[in-house]
Amino acid sequence: MKLSSLEEYGLRCLLQLARGGSGQSLTIEEISQAEGVTPPNVAKVMPILRRGGFVESVRGQNGGYK
């Protein structure tokens, strides 16, 4: 099975969030640095994952995705 690059980035972002634990939220920059994916690509895929119900977004000072 072949995956598009955006699908691969989405899976990598999900795996990074899973490694972080359930209570910790990660910013786009933190996910980007950990996975070696550019911040614009992470910023593109995270809202798609949020709308799909895979991640939750947190606003504010300690915000990010979890």
Secondary structure, DSSP 8 states (H G I E B T S, - for coil): ----HHHHHHHHHHHHHHHH-SS--B-HHHHHHHHT--HHHHHHHHHHHHHTTS--EE-STT-EE-
